[in-house]
Amino acid sequence: MKNYSYPIDPDWSTREIVKVTQFLALVELANEARVNREKLQCAYQEFKEVVKSIGEEKRLGKQFEQVSGYSIYQTMQAAKLSNRKEFSV
């Protein structure tokens, strides 16, 4: 994992920040190694509880991709299409 800051909204609660950062860490892991597909999909559902609108998700996704080089969209599509328990992008 590289050293950079995840995009965080200062209006989020501590619990919301934890949900978002856990999801982004799993996206990063899916691109660098292997991750449990079900765990990633569950983390995405929790992420969506915080980031409800598609516009906000796209904005956050662009910010994350700029700092990390990893696409939330591409990672979740790969997870959706994979039939493996453990997968990587």
VMD Tcl script that builds the backbone (N, CA, C; Angstrom):
set m [mol new atoms 267]
animate dup $m
set s [atomselect $m all]
$s set {name element resname resid chain x y z} {
  {N N MET 1 A 0.834 -1.174 0.000}
  {CA C MET 1 A 0.000 0.000 0.000}
  {C C MET 1 A 0.885 1.245 0.000}
  {N N LYS 2 A 0.492 2.169 -0.822}
  {CA C LYS 2 A 1.253 3.398 -0.963}
  {C C LYS 2 A 0.886 4.372 0.149}
  {N N ASN 3 A 1.677 5.425 0.276}
  {CA C ASN 3 A 1.455 6.408 1.319}
  {C C ASN 3 A 0.783 7.647 0.729}
  {N N TYR 4 A -0.516 7.769 0.914}
  {CA C TYR 4 A -1.278 8.929 0.468}
  {C C TYR 4 A -2.533 9.021 1.320}
  {N N SER 5 A -3.262 10.109 1.181}
  {CA C SER 5 A -4.473 10.315 1.982}
  {C C SER 5 A -5.704 9.935 1.182}
  {N N TYR 6 A -6.603 9.211 1.818}
  {CA C TYR 6 A -7.884 8.898 1.192}
  {C C TYR 6 A -8.756 10.146 1.188}
  {N N PRO 7 A -9.605 10.297 0.177}
  {CA C PRO 7 A -10.518 11.445 0.162}
  {C C PRO 7 A -11.580 11.272 1.248}
  {N N ILE 8 A -11.654 12.231 2.152}
  {CA C ILE 8 A -12.569 12.175 3.290}
  {C C ILE 8 A -13.355 13.480 3.362}
  {N N ASP 9 A -14.635 13.364 3.652}
  {CA C ASP 9 A -15.490 14.536 3.849}
  {C C ASP 9 A -15.431 14.923 5.325}
  {N N PRO 10 A -15.067 16.154 5.633}
  {CA C PRO 10 A -14.956 16.563 7.045}
  {C C PRO 10 A -16.289 16.524 7.800}
  {N N ASP 11 A -17.397 16.441 7.088}
  {CA C ASP 11 A -18.713 16.387 7.739}
  {C C ASP 11 A -19.096 14.975 8.178}
  {N N TRP 12 A -18.329 13.974 7.768}
  {CA C TRP 12 A -18.633 12.598 8.150}
  {C C TRP 12 A -18.306 12.364 9.611}
  {N N SER 13 A -19.054 11.473 10.223}
  {CA C SER 13 A -18.763 11.059 11.597}
  {C C SER 13 A -17.555 10.115 11.580}
  {N N THR 14 A -17.025 9.836 12.749}
  {CA C THR 14 A -15.897 8.909 12.846}
  {C C THR 14 A -16.277 7.541 12.279}
  {N N ARG 15 A -17.470 7.083 12.593}
  {CA C ARG 15 A -17.939 5.785 12.099}
  {C C ARG 15 A -18.022 5.773 10.567}
  {N N GLU 16 A -18.518 6.867 9.991}
  {CA C GLU 16 A -18.619 6.960 8.530}
  {C C GLU 16 A -17.232 6.972 7.883}
  {N N ILE 17 A -16.297 7.686 8.501}
  {CA C ILE 17 A -14.924 7.734 7.988}
  {C C ILE 17 A -14.312 6.329 8.001}
  {N N VAL 18 A -14.570 5.581 9.063}
  {CA C VAL 18 A -14.053 4.217 9.167}
  {C C VAL 18 A -14.623 3.350 8.046}
  {N N LYS 19 A -15.925 3.448 7.791}
  {CA C LYS 19 A -16.552 2.654 6.729}
  {C C LYS 19 A -15.934 2.962 5.374}
  {N N VAL 20 A -15.765 4.239 5.080}
  {CA C VAL 20 A -15.220 4.650 3.786}
  {C C VAL 20 A -13.762 4.218 3.647}
  {N N THR 21 A -12.964 4.452 4.678}
  {CA C THR 21 A -11.549 4.095 4.584}
  {C C THR 21 A -11.348 2.582 4.515}
  {N N GLN 22 A -12.181 1.809 5.214}
  {CA C GLN 22 A -12.075 0.359 5.116}
  {C C GLN 22 A -12.387 -0.110 3.700}
  {N N PHE 23 A -13.406 0.466 3.094}
  {CA C PHE 23 A -13.746 0.100 1.715}
  {C C PHE 23 A -12.610 0.477 0.763}
  {N N LEU 24 A -12.099 1.696 0.877}
  {CA C LEU 24 A -11.035 2.140 -0.024}
  {C C LEU 24 A -9.768 1.292 0.162}
  {N N ALA 25 A -9.489 0.882 1.390}
  {CA C ALA 25 A -8.336 0.012 1.638}
  {C C ALA 25 A -8.523 -1.339 0.946}
  {N N LEU 26 A -9.752 -1.858 0.936}
  {CA C LEU 26 A -10.023 -3.123 0.248}
  {C C LEU 26 A -9.916 -2.972 -1.265}
  {N N VAL 27 A -10.344 -1.836 -1.794}
  {CA C VAL 27 A -10.188 -1.571 -3.233}
  {C C VAL 27 A -8.703 -1.564 -3.572}
  {N N GLU 28 A -7.934 -0.905 -2.740}
  {CA C GLU 28 A -6.491 -0.852 -2.934}
  {C C GLU 28 A -5.893 -2.267 -2.878}
  {N N LEU 29 A -6.293 -3.044 -1.908}
  {CA C LEU 29 A -5.791 -4.407 -1.753}
  {C C LEU 29 A -6.174 -5.282 -2.948}
  {N N ALA 30 A -7.382 -5.112 -3.459}
  {CA C ALA 30 A -7.836 -5.886 -4.617}
  {C C ALA 30 A -6.978 -5.594 -5.847}
  {N N ASN 31 A -6.413 -4.406 -5.898}
  {CA C ASN 31 A -5.580 -4.032 -7.031}
  {C C ASN 31 A -4.109 -4.393 -6.835}
  {N N GLU 32 A -3.705 -4.629 -5.599}
  {CA C GLU 32 A -2.303 -4.917 -5.315}
  {C C GLU 32 A -2.042 -6.379 -4.976}
  {N N ALA 33 A -3.067 -7.082 -4.517}
  {CA C ALA 33 A -2.893 -8.480 -4.105}
  {C C ALA 33 A -4.201 -9.221 -4.361}
  {N N ARG 34 A -4.700 -9.892 -3.360}
  {CA C ARG 34 A -5.983 -10.593 -3.436}
  {C C ARG 34 A -6.858 -10.136 -2.281}
  {N N VAL 35 A -8.167 -10.182 -2.519}
  {CA C VAL 35 A -9.121 -9.794 -1.489}
  {C C VAL 35 A -10.322 -10.731 -1.572}
  {N N ASN 36 A -10.975 -10.932 -0.462}
  {CA C ASN 36 A -12.189 -11.730 -0.419}
  {C C ASN 36 A -13.298 -10.930 -1.096}
  {N N ARG 37 A -13.855 -11.494 -2.152}
  {CA C ARG 37 A -14.858 -10.789 -2.948}
  {C C ARG 37 A -16.076 -10.414 -2.112}
  {N N GLU 38 A -16.556 -11.329 -1.287}
  {CA C GLU 38 A -17.732 -11.069 -0.465}
  {C C GLU 38 A -17.468 -9.952 0.551}
  {N N LYS 39 A -16.284 -9.950 1.121}
  {CA C LYS 39 A -15.911 -8.899 2.080}
  {C C LYS 39 A -15.881 -7.535 1.387}
  {N N LEU 40 A -15.353 -7.503 0.166}
  {CA C LEU 40 A -15.313 -6.257 -0.604}
  {C C LEU 40 A -16.725 -5.778 -0.917}
  {N N GLN 41 A -17.590 -6.693 -1.330}
  {CA C GLN 41 A -18.961 -6.304 -1.661}
  {C C GLN 41 A -19.730 -5.823 -0.430}
  {N N CYS 42 A -19.497 -6.435 0.713}
  {CA C CYS 42 A -20.133 -5.974 1.962}
  {C C CYS 42 A -19.622 -4.589 2.349}
  {N N ALA 43 A -18.315 -4.385 2.197}
  {CA C ALA 43 A -17.725 -3.080 2.493}
  {C C ALA 43 A -18.285 -2.018 1.552}
  {N N TYR 44 A -18.558 -2.397 0.306}
  {CA C TYR 44 A -19.140 -1.457 -0.651}
  {C C TYR 44 A -20.549 -1.052 -0.204}
  {N N GLN 45 A -21.323 -1.992 0.300}
  {CA C GLN 45 A -22.669 -1.675 0.798}
  {C C GLN 45 A -22.597 -0.693 1.966}
  {N N GLU 46 A -21.630 -0.875 2.839}
  {CA C GLU 46 A -21.443 0.059 3.950}
  {C C GLU 46 A -20.977 1.416 3.442}
  {N N PHE 47 A -20.112 1.408 2.439}
  {CA C PHE 47 A -19.654 2.643 1.802}
  {C C PHE 47 A -20.852 3.409 1.235}
  {N N LYS 48 A -21.786 2.666 0.606}
  {CA C LYS 48 A -22.971 3.293 0.008}
  {C C LYS 48 A -23.921 3.855 1.064}
  {N N GLU 49 A -23.857 3.369 2.304}
  {CA C GLU 49 A -24.647 3.956 3.385}
  {C C GLU 49 A -24.149 5.362 3.714}
  {N N VAL 50 A -22.867 5.596 3.480}
  {CA C VAL 50 A -22.266 6.907 3.744}
  {C C VAL 50 A -22.355 7.785 2.500}
  {N N VAL 51 A -21.955 7.231 1.362}
  {CA C VAL 51 A -21.919 7.954 0.085}
  {C C VAL 51 A -23.144 7.517 -0.705}
  {N N LYS 52 A -24.252 8.208 -0.480}
  {CA C LYS 52 A -25.539 7.764 -1.015}
  {C C LYS 52 A -25.763 8.106 -2.486}
  {N N SER 53 A -25.309 9.265 -2.916}
  {CA C SER 53 A -25.607 9.679 -4.294}
  {C C SER 53 A -24.540 9.200 -5.266}
  {N N ILE 54 A -24.967 8.949 -6.482}
  {CA C ILE 54 A -24.046 8.503 -7.537}
  {C C ILE 54 A -23.036 9.613 -7.843}
  {N N GLY 55 A -23.502 10.850 -7.828}
  {CA C GLY 55 A -22.602 11.968 -8.100}
  {C C GLY 55 A -21.484 12.063 -7.071}
  {N N GLU 56 A -21.844 11.889 -5.811}
  {CA C GLU 56 A -20.837 11.941 -4.749}
  {C C GLU 56 A -19.875 10.750 -4.871}
  {N N GLU 57 A -20.422 9.583 -5.221}
  {CA C GLU 57 A -19.572 8.402 -5.398}
  {C C GLU 57 A -18.588 8.615 -6.549}
  {N N LYS 58 A -19.059 9.186 -7.646}
  {CA C LYS 58 A -18.179 9.449 -8.790}
  {C C LYS 58 A -17.095 10.458 -8.428}
  {N N ARG 59 A -17.488 11.515 -7.707}
  {CA C ARG 59 A -16.521 12.540 -7.298}
  {C C ARG 59 A -15.454 11.931 -6.391}
  {N N LEU 60 A -15.897 11.171 -5.408}
  {CA C LEU 60 A -14.973 10.517 -4.489}
  {C C LEU 60 A -14.096 9.504 -5.230}
  {N N GLY 61 A -14.715 8.777 -6.167}
  {CA C GLY 61 A -13.971 7.803 -6.965}
  {C C GLY 61 A -12.872 8.450 -7.785}
  {N N LYS 62 A -13.165 9.609 -8.366}
  {CA C LYS 62 A -12.156 10.329 -9.151}
  {C C LYS 62 A -11.008 10.793 -8.267}
  {N N GLN 63 A -11.365 11.322 -7.084}
  {CA C GLN 63 A -10.330 11.769 -6.148}
  {C C GLN 63 A -9.452 10.597 -5.724}
  {N N PHE 64 A -10.079 9.463 -5.421}
  {CA C PHE 64 A -9.342 8.277 -4.998}
  {C C PHE 64 A -8.442 7.783 -6.125}
  {N N GLU 65 A -8.953 7.768 -7.341}
  {CA C GLU 65 A -8.162 7.305 -8.478}
  {C C GLU 65 A -6.976 8.223 -8.746}
  {N N GLN 66 A -7.158 9.526 -8.538}
  {CA C GLN 66 A -6.057 10.465 -8.754}
  {C C GLN 66 A -4.906 10.215 -7.791}
  {N N VAL 67 A -5.224 9.897 -6.532}
  {CA C VAL 67 A -4.150 9.695 -5.555}
  {C C VAL 67 A -3.606 8.268 -5.554}
  {N N SER 68 A -4.447 7.291 -5.914}
  {CA C SER 68 A -4.029 5.893 -5.808}
  {C C SER 68 A -3.746 5.232 -7.156}
  {N N GLY 69 A -4.438 5.704 -8.187}
  {CA C GLY 69 A -4.341 5.050 -9.491}
  {C C GLY 69 A -5.337 3.914 -9.660}
  {N N TYR 70 A -6.190 3.684 -8.656}
  {CA C TYR 70 A -7.146 2.581 -8.681}
  {C C TYR 70 A -8.565 3.097 -8.816}
  {N N SER 71 A -9.326 2.457 -9.684}
  {CA C SER 71 A -10.701 2.852 -9.946}
  {C C SER 71 A -11.667 2.023 -9.102}
  {N N ILE 72 A -12.519 2.702 -8.350}
  {CA C ILE 72 A -13.561 2.014 -7.584}
  {C C ILE 72 A -14.471 1.276 -8.557}
  {N N TYR 73 A -14.876 1.957 -9.619}
  {CA C TYR 73 A -15.795 1.371 -10.592}
  {C C TYR 73 A -15.208 0.095 -11.206}
  {N N GLN 74 A -13.969 0.179 -11.705}
  {CA C GLN 74 A -13.334 -0.979 -12.352}
  {C C GLN 74 A -13.174 -2.137 -11.362}
  {N N THR 75 A -12.827 -1.806 -10.132}
  {CA C THR 75 A -12.640 -2.843 -9.116}
  {C C THR 75 A -13.952 -3.536 -8.792}
  {N N MET 76 A -15.023 -2.763 -8.637}
  {CA C MET 76 A -16.315 -3.357 -8.306}
  {C C MET 76 A -16.871 -4.146 -9.488}
  {N N GLN 77 A -16.597 -3.712 -10.709}
  {CA C GLN 77 A -17.022 -4.480 -11.882}
  {C C GLN 77 A -16.290 -5.819 -11.927}
  {N N ALA 78 A -14.998 -5.795 -11.632}
  {CA C ALA 78 A -14.220 -7.036 -11.610}
  {C C ALA 78 A -14.750 -7.981 -10.538}
  {N N ALA 79 A -15.127 -7.432 -9.385}
  {CA C ALA 79 A -15.678 -8.255 -8.303}
  {C C ALA 79 A -17.014 -8.861 -8.723}
  {N N LYS 80 A -17.814 -8.056 -9.389}
  {CA C LYS 80 A -19.135 -8.505 -9.838}
  {C C LYS 80 A -19.016 -9.649 -10.855}
  {N N LEU 81 A -18.031 -9.557 -11.734}
  {CA C LEU 81 A -17.868 -10.549 -12.792}
  {C C LEU 81 A -17.087 -11.787 -12.349}
  {N N SER 82 A -16.397 -11.679 -11.246}
  {CA C SER 82 A -15.594 -12.798 -10.773}
  {C C SER 82 A -16.470 -13.849 -10.102}
  {N N ASN 83 A -16.101 -15.095 -10.291}
  {CA C ASN 83 A -16.806 -16.174 -9.602}
  {C C ASN 83 A -15.912 -16.811 -8.544}
  {N N ARG 84 A -14.769 -16.183 -8.287}
  {CA C ARG 84 A -13.822 -16.676 -7.302}
  {C C ARG 84 A -14.065 -16.039 -5.940}
  {N N LYS 85 A -13.803 -16.781 -4.899}
  {CA C LYS 85 A -13.948 -16.253 -3.541}
  {C C LYS 85 A -12.887 -15.185 -3.279}
  {N N GLU 86 A -11.657 -15.488 -3.661}
  {CA C GLU 86 A -10.541 -14.537 -3.556}
  {C C GLU 86 A -10.215 -14.074 -4.968}
  {N N PHE 87 A -10.108 -12.780 -5.165}
  {CA C PHE 87 A -9.815 -12.292 -6.507}
  {C C PHE 87 A -8.911 -11.067 -6.432}
  {N N SER 88 A -8.369 -10.703 -7.577}
  {CA C SER 88 A -7.618 -9.460 -7.713}
  {C C SER 88 A -7.944 -8.880 -9.079}
  {N N VAL 89 A -7.714 -7.621 -9.199}
  {CA C VAL 89 A -8.016 -6.916 -10.458}
  {C C VAL 89 A -6.855 -7.085 -11.404}
}
mol reanalyze $m
mol bondsrecalc $m
mol representation Tube
mol addrep $m
